[in-house]
C-alpha cells in the first residue's frame, strides 16, 4: 500500500505540472484512483470522498469566508497602511526594517500575502528613496513578516486547513505558531535582508504606481490603536478559548459561567465573527462607508476564498480516502518501523510538493492529507498535532521559484531580474523554511511535545 501512495503522489505532481490540471481536480482524481487501486468498492470510495469534504469544510469554509471579509475591510479602509506607517514612524527610518517585519507579521493575519505586499510596497519605495538604501533592505523584512504569518499563524487559510485535517486545536497552533514565527521572521527578514541587500542591485526601475498613499489623518494614533485592537481580537479570543478548555480539562478551574463564556466567544467561528463585525462597524460604517459599499466589498472578498476552500476540501477528501482505504495505516506502521520522526517526515513531504508544484497552500494541504493517518495512529495530543502543523508550514514555504506566482510578483515590484529574484526572494523563503523547521524542533525538544 505504501507503493500505491508513492505512485499517487507522483501522479498528482504529473497532473498538476505536466497536464496542467487545477489542483482541486487533480486531488479529486487521485483520491478516486487510490481508493479503487486498493480494492475499495466504488460506493465506499464516493462515500469516503463525501465524508472527507464535509468534515473538512464544515469548519474551514466558515473560517476562510469570515477571514476573507475581515481582510477585505482592513485593506479597503486603509487600516493596513495606517498600521505600517505608524510603526515606521515610531521605529524611525534607521530601524524601519524592524517596523516592516512587524507590520508584515500583523497584517498577514487577515490579508492574503500578495494583497498585503501590494498594499505596503509603496512604503518600501518611499523608504528606499528617502534613505538611499536598496529596495531589498526594506523589501525582504516586509516579505518575511508576511510569509511567516501566512504559513505559521491561523486564521490564515493554510494553517487553518492543516489544523483541521490533522484535528489540531487552533489555539495551540496560534500560540506555538507565534513562538516559532517571530524568530523565523526576524532571521529571514532584517538579518538576511541586511546581508542580501548589499549583494544585489536592482537592474530595473520598479513599478511604483501600485496604490495611493493614505492621508495623514489615516495614520494617527487612534487609527493605529483601533486597527491593532481589531487585528488582535480574534487571536486573543481563540487563545482564551484554548486556555479555558485546558484549565477545565485539568481541573484548574471548575466549569461555570465565565469558562463557558470564554469557550463560546473564543471558538474560531465566534471570534472571527466578532472581529469581522468590529471591522465592518469601526473601519466601515464609522469611516463613512454605506451598507451597499460594505456589501460589495464583502462579496468581492469571497471570490479568491472560494478556490482556497475547494482545494482545502479536496485535501480533506484525499486524507479520508487514505484513512478508509487502509493506506494511511500501512504508511503509519511503515514509518513507525523505520524510526523516521513524524516532524521530519511532515517537513520533507511538504518540501517535495512545494518545490515541485509551487503553491504553498497545495503543499500544506497535500502533506497534511498524507500525514493525518500517522497522527491518528500515533495518538498525539493537541500540542503534538500543533507541532506537526508547524513542520508542514515550514516545509511549504521553501524555495519559491519560477513555478510560484509569488516569485514573479516580488521580482516585478522590486525591479529584480530572474537571477536576482532567485538570489534574494528564493533564498529568503529557503532561510525562512529551514529556520522555521529548526525552531520547531528546538521548541519540541525543550517542551517534549512529541
C-alpha positions as CSV (number, residue, x, y, z in Angstrom):
1,X,0.0,0.0,0.0
2,X,2.9,2.3,0.5
3,X,3.8,1.8,-3.1
4,X,0.2,2.9,-4.0
5,X,0.7,6.1,-2.0
6,X,4.1,6.8,-3.6
7,X,2.6,6.3,-7.1
8,X,-0.3,8.6,-6.2
9,X,2.0,11.4,-5.2
10,X,4.0,11.1,-8.4
11,X,0.7,11.0,-10.5
12,X,-0.6,14.0,-8.6
13,X,2.5,16.0,-9.5
14,X,2.3,14.9,-13.1
15,X,-1.3,16.0,-13.4
16,X,-0.5,19.4,-11.9
17,X,2.8,20.1,-13.6
18,X,2.6,18.4,-16.9
19,X,-1.1,18.0,-17.7
20,X,-1.7,21.4,-16.0
21,X,-4.9,20.3,-14.2
22,X,-6.2,22.5,-11.5
23,X,-5.0,21.2,-8.1
24,X,-8.6,20.7,-6.9
25,X,-9.5,18.4,-9.8
26,X,-6.1,16.6,-9.6
27,X,-6.7,15.8,-5.9
28,X,-10.2,14.5,-6.6
29,X,-8.9,12.2,-9.4
30,X,-6.1,10.9,-7.3
31,X,-8.4,10.2,-4.3
32,X,-10.7,8.1,-6.5
33,X,-7.7,6.3,-8.1
34,X,-6.2,5.4,-4.7
35,X,-9.4,4.0,-3.4
36,X,-10.0,1.9,-6.4
37,X,-6.4,0.8,-6.6
38,X,-6.5,-0.8,-3.1
39,X,-9.8,-2.6,-3.8
40,X,-12.4,-0.3,-2.1
41,X,-15.9,-0.7,-3.5
42,X,-16.9,2.2,-5.7
43,X,-19.7,3.2,-3.4
44,X,-17.3,3.2,-0.5
45,X,-14.9,5.4,-2.4
46,X,-17.5,8.0,-3.1
47,X,-18.9,7.9,0.5
48,X,-15.4,8.4,1.8
49,X,-14.9,11.4,-0.5
50,X,-18.1,12.9,0.6
51,X,-17.3,12.5,4.3
52,X,-13.8,13.9,3.8
53,X,-15.1,17.0,2.0
54,X,-17.9,17.6,4.6
55,X,-15.8,17.1,7.7
56,X,-13.1,19.4,6.5
57,X,-15.1,22.2,5.0
58,X,-17.7,22.2,7.9
59,X,-15.1,24.1,9.8
60,X,-12.6,25.6,7.3
61,X,-15.2,27.2,4.9
62,X,-16.6,29.3,7.7
63,X,-13.2,30.4,8.9
64,X,-11.8,31.3,5.5
65,X,-15.0,33.1,4.5
66,X,-15.0,35.3,7.6
67,X,-11.3,35.9,7.3
68,X,-11.7,37.0,3.7
69,X,-14.3,39.6,4.6
70,X,-12.3,40.8,7.6
71,X,-9.2,41.2,5.4
72,X,-11.0,43.0,2.6
73,X,-12.4,45.6,5.0
74,X,-9.0,46.1,6.6
75,X,-7.5,46.7,3.1
76,X,-10.2,49.0,1.8
77,X,-10.3,51.1,4.9
78,X,-6.5,51.9,4.7
79,X,-6.0,50.3,8.1
80,X,-3.1,48.1,6.9
81,X,-1.2,51.1,5.5
82,X,-2.0,53.1,8.6
83,X,-0.6,50.4,10.9
84,X,2.6,50.1,8.8
85,X,3.2,53.9,8.6
86,X,2.7,54.2,12.3
87,X,5.2,51.5,13.1
88,X,7.8,53.1,10.7
89,X,7.2,56.5,12.3
90,X,7.7,55.0,15.8
91,X,10.8,52.9,15.0
92,X,12.4,55.6,12.8
93,X,13.9,55.2,9.4
94,X,17.1,53.7,10.8
95,X,15.2,50.8,12.3
96,X,12.5,50.7,9.6
97,X,13.4,47.1,8.8
98,X,12.1,46.0,12.2
99,X,8.9,48.1,11.7
100,X,8.3,46.4,8.4
101,X,8.7,42.8,9.6
102,X,6.3,43.5,12.5
103,X,3.8,45.2,10.1
104,X,4.0,42.3,7.7
105,X,3.6,39.8,10.6
106,X,0.4,41.6,11.9
107,X,-1.2,42.5,8.5
108,X,-0.9,38.9,7.1
109,X,-3.2,37.7,9.9
110,X,-6.4,38.5,7.9
111,X,-5.0,39.6,4.5
112,X,-3.6,37.3,1.8
113,X,0.2,37.5,1.2
114,X,0.1,39.0,-2.3
115,X,-2.5,41.7,-1.4
116,X,-0.6,42.7,1.7
117,X,2.6,43.1,-0.3
118,X,1.0,45.2,-3.0
119,X,-0.6,47.4,-0.3
120,X,2.6,48.1,1.5
121,X,5.2,48.1,-1.3
122,X,4.8,51.9,-1.8
123,X,6.2,52.3,1.7
124,X,9.2,50.3,0.7
125,X,9.8,52.6,-2.3
126,X,9.4,55.7,-0.1
127,X,11.9,54.5,2.5
128,X,14.4,53.4,-0.2
129,X,14.1,56.8,-1.9
130,X,14.5,58.8,1.4
131,X,17.4,56.8,2.8
132,X,19.2,55.8,-0.4
133,X,19.3,52.2,0.7
134,X,18.4,49.4,-1.7
135,X,14.8,48.2,-2.1
136,X,15.8,44.8,-0.7
137,X,16.9,46.3,2.5
138,X,13.3,47.1,3.3
139,X,11.5,44.6,1.0
140,X,12.9,41.4,2.4
141,X,11.8,42.2,6.0
142,X,8.3,43.0,4.8
143,X,8.1,39.8,2.8
144,X,9.5,37.7,5.6
145,X,6.9,39.1,8.0
146,X,4.1,38.4,5.6
147,X,5.2,34.9,4.7
148,X,5.9,33.9,8.3
149,X,2.3,34.7,9.4
150,X,0.8,33.3,6.2
151,X,2.5,30.0,6.9
152,X,2.5,29.6,10.7
153,X,-0.3,31.6,12.3
154,X,-4.1,31.0,11.9
155,X,-6.6,32.3,10.9
156,X,-4.7,32.5,7.6
157,X,-6.1,29.8,5.3
158,X,-3.0,27.4,5.1
159,X,-2.5,26.6,8.8
160,X,-6.3,26.6,9.4
161,X,-6.7,23.9,6.7
162,X,-3.8,21.8,8.0
163,X,-5.0,22.2,11.6
164,X,-8.5,20.9,10.6
165,X,-7.1,18.0,8.6
166,X,-4.9,17.0,11.5
167,X,-7.7,17.8,14.0
168,X,-5.3,20.1,15.9
169,X,-6.6,22.6,18.5
170,X,-6.5,26.1,16.8
171,X,-5.4,27.9,20.0
172,X,-2.3,25.7,20.3
173,X,-1.4,26.3,16.7
174,X,-1.7,30.0,17.1
175,X,0.4,30.1,20.3
176,X,3.1,27.8,19.1
177,X,3.0,29.4,15.6
178,X,3.7,32.8,17.1
179,X,6.5,31.5,19.2
180,X,8.2,29.9,16.1
181,X,7.1,32.5,13.6
182,X,8.6,35.6,15.3
183,X,12.3,34.4,15.4
184,X,11.9,32.9,12.0
185,X,10.7,36.2,10.5
186,X,13.5,38.1,12.2
187,X,16.2,35.8,10.9
188,X,14.8,35.7,7.3
189,X,13.8,39.4,7.4
190,X,16.0,42.0,9.0
191,X,19.0,39.7,9.4
192,X,19.0,38.2,5.9
193,X,17.7,41.4,4.3
194,X,20.6,43.4,5.7
195,X,23.1,40.9,4.2
196,X,21.5,40.3,0.8
197,X,20.7,43.9,0.1
198,X,24.5,44.7,0.0
199,X,25.0,41.9,-2.6
200,X,22.2,42.7,-5.2
201,X,21.5,45.9,-7.0
202,X,18.2,46.0,-8.9
203,X,18.6,46.4,-12.7
204,X,15.2,47.8,-13.4
205,X,13.2,50.6,-12.0
206,X,10.2,49.2,-10.0
207,X,6.6,49.8,-10.9
208,X,5.7,52.4,-8.4
209,X,2.0,53.3,-9.0
210,X,0.6,50.4,-7.0
211,X,-1.7,52.3,-4.8
212,X,-2.3,55.7,-3.3
213,X,-0.6,56.7,-0.1
214,X,-3.0,57.1,2.8
215,X,-3.9,60.6,4.0
216,X,-2.0,61.8,7.1
217,X,-5.3,61.7,9.1
218,X,-5.5,58.0,8.5
219,X,-2.1,57.5,10.1
220,X,-2.9,58.8,13.5
221,X,-2.6,57.3,17.0
222,X,-6.3,56.5,17.3
223,X,-6.4,54.7,14.0
224,X,-3.3,52.6,14.8
225,X,-4.7,51.5,18.1
226,X,-8.1,50.7,16.6
227,X,-6.6,48.7,13.8
228,X,-4.2,46.8,16.1
229,X,-7.1,46.1,18.5
230,X,-9.3,44.7,15.8
231,X,-6.4,42.6,14.4
232,X,-5.6,41.0,17.7
233,X,-9.2,40.5,18.8
234,X,-9.7,37.0,17.2
235,X,-6.2,35.9,18.2
236,X,-6.8,36.8,21.9
237,X,-10.3,35.2,22.0
238,X,-9.1,32.0,20.4
239,X,-6.2,31.8,22.9
240,X,-8.7,32.4,25.8
241,X,-10.9,29.6,24.4
242,X,-7.9,27.1,24.5
243,X,-6.8,28.3,27.9
244,X,-10.3,27.9,29.4
245,X,-10.7,24.4,27.9
246,X,-7.3,23.3,29.1
247,X,-7.9,24.6,32.7
248,X,-11.3,22.9,32.9
249,X,-9.8,19.7,31.5
250,X,-7.1,19.6,34.1
251,X,-9.4,20.8,36.9
252,X,-7.6,24.0,37.5
253,X,-10.9,25.8,37.1
254,X,-14.4,24.5,37.6
255,X,-16.9,24.7,34.7
256,X,-19.0,27.8,35.2
257,X,-20.4,30.9,33.5
258,X,-17.0,32.6,32.8
259,X,-15.3,29.5,31.5
260,X,-18.3,28.7,29.4
261,X,-18.3,32.3,28.0
262,X,-14.6,32.2,27.1
263,X,-15.1,28.8,25.4
264,X,-18.0,30.2,23.4
265,X,-16.7,33.6,22.3
266,X,-13.2,32.1,21.7
267,X,-14.4,29.4,19.3
268,X,-12.9,30.4,15.9
269,X,-16.4,30.8,14.5
270,X,-17.5,33.3,17.2
271,X,-14.1,35.0,17.4
272,X,-13.8,35.7,13.7
273,X,-17.5,36.8,13.5
274,X,-16.9,39.3,16.3
275,X,-13.7,40.6,14.6
276,X,-15.4,40.9,11.2
277,X,-18.4,42.7,12.7
278,X,-16.0,45.0,14.5
279,X,-14.1,45.7,11.3
280,X,-17.4,46.4,9.4
281,X,-18.5,48.9,12.0
282,X,-15.3,50.7,13.1
283,X,-13.4,50.5,9.8
284,X,-16.5,50.7,7.6
285,X,-19.6,52.5,8.9
286,X,-17.7,54.8,11.3
287,X,-15.5,55.8,8.4
288,X,-18.4,56.8,6.2
289,X,-18.9,53.7,4.1
290,X,-22.5,52.8,3.2
291,X,-24.1,49.4,3.7
292,X,-24.1,48.9,-0.1
293,X,-20.4,49.6,-0.3
294,X,-19.6,47.2,2.5
295,X,-21.8,44.5,0.9
296,X,-19.9,44.9,-2.4
297,X,-16.6,44.7,-0.5
298,X,-17.7,41.5,1.3
299,X,-18.9,39.9,-1.8
300,X,-15.7,40.7,-3.7
301,X,-13.6,39.2,-0.9
302,X,-15.3,35.8,-1.2
303,X,-14.2,35.2,-4.9
304,X,-10.5,34.3,-4.1
305,X,-11.6,32.5,-0.9
306,X,-13.7,30.1,-3.0
307,X,-10.7,28.5,-4.7
308,X,-8.8,28.0,-1.4
309,X,-11.9,26.4,0.1
310,X,-12.3,23.9,-2.7
311,X,-8.6,22.9,-2.7
312,X,-8.8,22.5,1.1
313,X,-11.9,20.3,0.7
314,X,-10.0,18.2,-1.9
315,X,-7.2,17.8,0.7
316,X,-9.8,16.5,3.1
317,X,-11.1,14.0,0.5
318,X,-7.5,12.7,-0.1
319,X,-6.9,12.3,3.7
320,X,-10.2,10.5,4.2
321,X,-9.6,8.1,1.3
322,X,-6.2,7.3,2.7
323,X,-7.7,6.6,6.1
324,X,-10.7,4.5,4.9
325,X,-8.7,2.5,2.4
326,X,-6.1,1.4,4.9
327,X,-3.3,3.1,3.0
328,X,-2.8,5.5,5.9
329,X,-2.5,2.7,8.5
330,X,0.0,0.9,6.3
331,X,2.1,4.0,6.0
332,X,1.9,4.7,9.7
333,X,3.1,1.2,10.5
334,X,6.0,1.5,8.0
335,X,7.1,4.9,9.4
336,X,6.9,3.6,12.9
337,X,9.1,0.7,12.0
338,X,11.6,2.8,10.1
339,X,12.2,5.2,13.0
340,X,11.6,8.3,10.9
341,X,10.4,11.1,13.2
342,X,6.9,12.4,12.3
343,X,8.1,16.0,12.3
344,X,10.9,15.3,9.8
345,X,8.5,13.3,7.5
346,X,5.9,16.0,7.6
347,X,8.6,18.7,6.7
348,X,10.1,16.6,3.9
349,X,6.8,15.8,2.3
350,X,5.8,19.5,2.3
351,X,9.2,20.5,0.8
352,X,9.0,18.0,-2.0
353,X,5.5,19.0,-3.0
354,X,6.2,22.7,-2.6
355,X,9.3,22.7,-4.8
356,X,7.6,20.5,-7.4
357,X,4.4,22.5,-8.0
358,X,4.9,25.9,-6.4
359,X,1.8,26.5,-4.3
360,X,2.3,26.9,-0.6
361,X,-1.4,26.0,0.1
362,X,-1.4,22.9,-2.1
363,X,1.8,21.7,-0.5
364,X,0.4,22.2,3.0
365,X,-2.9,20.5,2.3
366,X,-1.4,17.5,0.4
367,X,1.2,16.9,3.0
368,X,-1.4,17.2,5.8
369,X,-3.6,14.6,4.0
370,X,-0.7,12.1,3.8
371,X,0.4,12.7,7.4
372,X,-3.0,12.7,9.0
373,X,-3.3,8.9,9.3
374,X,0.1,8.8,11.0
375,X,-1.2,11.3,13.6
376,X,-4.3,9.2,14.3
377,X,-2.1,6.1,14.6
378,X,0.4,7.7,16.9
379,X,-2.3,9.2,19.2
380,X,-0.6,12.5,19.5
381,X,-2.0,15.1,22.0
382,X,-3.1,18.6,20.9
383,X,0.3,20.1,21.4
384,X,2.0,17.4,19.3
385,X,-0.5,17.9,16.5
386,X,0.2,21.6,16.6
387,X,4.0,20.9,16.2
388,X,3.2,18.8,13.1
389,X,1.2,21.7,11.7
390,X,4.2,23.9,12.1
391,X,6.6,21.4,10.5
392,X,4.3,21.2,7.4
393,X,4.0,25.0,7.4
394,X,7.8,25.4,7.4
395,X,8.3,22.9,4.6
396,X,5.6,24.5,2.4
397,X,7.5,27.9,2.3
398,X,10.8,26.6,0.9
399,X,12.4,27.7,-2.3
400,X,9.8,29.8,-4.1
401,X,10.9,29.8,-7.7
402,X,9.6,30.2,-11.2
403,X,6.6,27.9,-10.7
404,X,5.2,30.1,-7.9
405,X,3.3,33.3,-8.7
406,X,4.9,35.0,-5.7
407,X,8.3,34.7,-7.5
408,X,7.1,36.9,-10.4
409,X,5.1,39.3,-8.2
410,X,8.2,40.1,-6.0
411,X,10.5,40.3,-9.0
412,X,8.2,42.8,-10.7
413,X,7.6,45.1,-7.8
414,X,11.2,45.2,-6.6
415,X,12.7,45.6,-10.1
416,X,14.7,42.4,-10.0
417,X,15.8,40.1,-12.8
418,X,15.0,36.4,-12.6
419,X,18.6,35.7,-11.4
420,X,18.3,38.4,-8.7
421,X,14.9,37.2,-7.6
422,X,16.3,33.7,-7.2
423,X,19.3,35.0,-5.1
424,X,17.1,37.2,-2.9
425,X,13.4,36.1,-2.7
426,X,14.0,32.4,-3.3
427,X,16.9,32.4,-0.9
428,X,14.8,34.2,1.7
429,X,12.0,31.7,1.5
430,X,14.5,28.9,2.0
431,X,16.1,30.6,5.0
432,X,12.6,31.0,6.4
433,X,11.7,27.4,5.8
434,X,14.9,25.9,7.3
435,X,15.0,28.2,10.3
436,X,11.3,27.7,10.9
437,X,11.8,23.9,11.0
438,X,14.8,24.3,13.2
439,X,12.9,26.5,15.7
440,X,10.1,24.0,15.6
441,X,12.5,21.2,16.5
442,X,14.0,23.3,19.3
443,X,10.6,24.1,20.7
444,X,9.6,20.5,20.6
445,X,12.8,19.3,22.2
446,X,12.5,21.9,25.1
447,X,8.9,21.2,25.8
448,X,8.8,17.5,24.9
449,X,5.5,17.5,22.9
450,X,6.4,14.6,20.6
